């Protein structure tokens, strides 16, 4: 109702302004209204004045509109920065745990230094041979083997990223969205946690070699990672016709997943640092 009343008010003001322009520009004989007539030069002058007024008004409207859009855009951009700033505080806590457990998974037990935890520039499958050993940090949340704790935090981080992507549009900082999606895609594509987490519950049952019968599966995984995995992986990269025991395939997936996720984690940290968050 108020909007309709305001529209009527604007129309009335426009009509009154037009009438005033005609009256003030014209030489009206109020005593003998019948003697009045329309002069073409006067009409042209009034139309000229109106066109100048409309043109000036439109320039003013455009100017005000551009200022308003600029202010609104800055507010929207700052609002998005505030959103990133808020969830970044939580994400960094998960990333710190992720990095610590990543380090444990890809570092042999004798080389681990809890006081110097960082993502290695390069790592091999052989470096991961002690992934079933306990992590360097044990508490109620990060208990069990290094790989068990790592996969738990890795999945939690993936779920956080998915929630962020679903909840926010990154109009001004699309790079953040691309990084989070990249992590999610590789986390899902190479997810082999079921087989990896079940391995400690299994033992070798082959009858062909009595020396290995009853040996924990994790021992076999350790020996393969230490002695054969890198050679196999390189042959695979060189397109050689090699096959892998299905028991070992999940660790190839884990290795490739960790390689890619490390890139996205580092990109994310760099991006938020560049934003000054």
N, C-alpha and C positions, 0 to 999 in steps of 0.2 A: 504494500500500500504506500509506504514512504517513497519507494522508488518511482512509482507511478506519479505521485504528487510532485516529485522533484522534476520528472520529465515534463509535466505540464507547465511547471514554473519556468523551465528553460525555454520552452516554446513561446510562452507569453513574453518573456524578456526579449527574445529574438524579434517577435512581431512589433513590440513597442519600440525597440531600437530602430527598426526599419521605418516605421511611421514617423518617428522623430527626425530621422535623416531626411525624409521627404519634406516634412513640414519646414524644417529649418533651412533647407536649401531652396525651397520654392517661395515665390512672391505671390502669396495667396490673398486674393481680394475677399476678405471675410464679409464685407458689407454686401457684395454682389457675387455670391458663389457661382451663379450661373455664368458669369463672365470668365471664369477660370478655364484654362485649357492646358493640355500637355505640350510642353516644349521639348523637342527631340534633344537639343544640346543639354538641357537640364537633366533628362533621363540618362544620357551618356555620362554626365558628370557624376550623378548619383551612383550609377553602376560602377564607374571607375573607383569612386571612393570606397564602395562596398568591396570591390575586388581587392583593393589594397589592404583593407581591414581584414578580410578573410585570409589573404596571403600572410599577413603579419601574424595573425592568430595561429595559423597552421605552423609557421616557423617556431613560434613560441611553444606550441603543443609538442612538436617533434623534439625540441630542445629539452623540455621538461620530461618527456617520455624517455629520452636517452639517458638523462641523469637518473631517472627512477630505475630504469633497467640496469644501469651500471651499479647503483647502490644495492639493488636486489640480488644481482649476480655476486657481488662481493659478500653479501650476507649469506647467500647459499653456499658459496665456496668456504667461508669461514665455518659454517655449520657442518659441512662435510669434514673439514679438518678437525673440528671438535669431536665428531663421531669417531674418526680414525684415532684420535688421541685417547679417547675413552677405552676403546677395545684394545688398543695397542698395549695398555698397561697390563691387561690380562694375558694377551698373546705372548708378551715377552717372558712372562713367568713360565709358560708352557715351552717356549723356545729354549729357555735356559735348561730346563729338564731334558728336553729333546737333545740338545747339544751334549750334555753330560753323558747321557746314555748312548748316544751315537758314538761318542769317543770310546766308551767301554766296549761296545760291540766290535769296533774296528781296530782295537788295540790289544795286542797279546797281554795276558795277565801280568807277565814279568815287566812289561814296559809301561804299565799304567801309573800315572802320577795324578792323584786327586787334586793336587794343588795347581795343576797346569792343564786344565781341561779346555780343549778347543777342537773345532772341526779340522781334521787333517786335509791338506791340499790334495793329496792322493792317497788311496788305500787300495789294497788288493783283497781277493778272496782269502788268501793265506793269512792276512792280517786279522781276519774274522774268526780264526780257528778256535778262539776261547770264548765264543759268544755265549756258551752255556755255563760259563763260570759266573759267580755272583758279580754284581756291579760294584764299583768303587764306593758307592753310597747306598747304604741300606737304611730304610725306615719303613713305616707302616705302608706307605704307598709304593715305594720302589723296592719291593722285596723280590726274591727269587733270582733267576739268572739275568744276565745283562740283556739278552735278546727279549726275554719276557717283559721286563720293565720297559725296554725301548718300544716294543710294539704296542704296549698299553698307552704310553704317552703319545706315540705317533698317531694312533687312532683318535685319541682325545683331541689332538691338535687338528686333525682332519675334520672332525665334527665341529670344532670351533670355527674353522675356515668356512665350512659349508653353511653354518648358521649366519655368519657375517655376509656371505654372498647372497643368501636368500633374503636378508633383512635390509640391505642397503644398496642403493644405486650409486656407483662411483662415477659421477658425471664429470668431476673436475680432476680426479686422480685415478684414471682407468688403469694405470700401471699396477696399482695395489690389487685391483680385481684380477688382472691377468696373472699376477704372481700367485695369488691364493688358488685360482682355478688350476694353474699348472701343478701345484702341489697336490691338489685333490685328484686330478686326473692320473698322475703317476702312482699315488697311494692306492687308488682303486684298481688300476691296471695290473699292478704287480703284487697285489695282496695275496700272500701265501702263508698267513699267520697260522691257519688251522694246522697245517702239516708241521710247521716249525715248533709250535707250542706242544704238539702231541708227541714229538720225538722222544723227550725224556721218559715217557711212559712205556716205551717199547724196548725190546731186546731182540738180538739176532736169533732166529730160530732155524737157520739152515742146517741140514744134516750133513752137508757135503764136507764141512770143515769143523771138526769137533773143537778146534782151538778157539773159534770165534762164537760158537753156539753159546747163547746166554749172555754175551757181551752187550752192554747198554748201547742203544742206537747212537747216542750222543758221542760215544767213543769213535764209532765209524765215521760220523760226520766230521769230527775233529781231524782224524787222519786224512780224510779226503780233502778237506780244506787246506791242510798243511802241505800235502804232497802232490796232489793232482789237479786241484781246482783251477789254479791259474793257467796251467798248461792247456787244460780243456777250454777255458774261456778264450784264450788267445787263438786256438785253432778255430773256434767258433767265429771269432771276429775275422779270421783269414778265410772264411767260407769253406773250410775243410769239412769233409763229410764225417762228422763225429756224432756220436750219440751219448746221452747222459742217462745214468741210472735215475729213474723217477724219484728215488729217495733224495737225490741231490738237487733236483730241479728247483725246489722252493728256495734254496740258498742262492741260486743264480738270480731268481726273481728279487730276493731281498737285497742282493748286492746292487742290482740295477735300480731298484727303487731308491735305495739310499744315495746312490750317485746323483740321481736327478733331484731328489728332495733337498739335498745339500745345496744345490745351486739356487733353488727357490728360497730357502731359508736365508742364505746370504744376500740374495737380491732384496728380500723383504726388509732385512735389517738396514741395508744401504738406503733403500727408498725412504723409510721412516726417518732415518738420520738426515737425509737431504731435505725433508720437510721440517726439520727442526723439532721433531716430536720426542 
